[in-house]
């Protein structure tokens, strides 16, 4: 168990952190607390996010199916060229630990699929184009 002093918004907190797995390291020597709290170390910089794949161009002249909320694409139920009925499930979108079926608003032919399985999408992103 390691103890750390963390300062958040000017308030100091003492936290215990348990190290799980890996090689064990010797515990640091305890020292007496002084009247003034010690400043917390600067937070480590986060790793740069992976570059996003370039979005597929949106096909003109079709009905676009947009993401209603941010989430992750779990499954794509159609392929380009498939004929779908009104209300057919196109994509499964996971948002807030729930699986949401994104359905076709109109009947037609799938002109393009603009997402991939496992991709993160934002609200309003074009998922599928139906013509």
Secondary structure, DSSP 8 states (H G I E B T S, - for coil): -EEEEEEETTEEEEEEE---SS------------SS-----------------------TTSEEEE-SSSEEEEEE---TT-EE-TT-EEEEEEETTEEEEEE-SS-EEEEEE---TT-EE-TT-EEEEE-
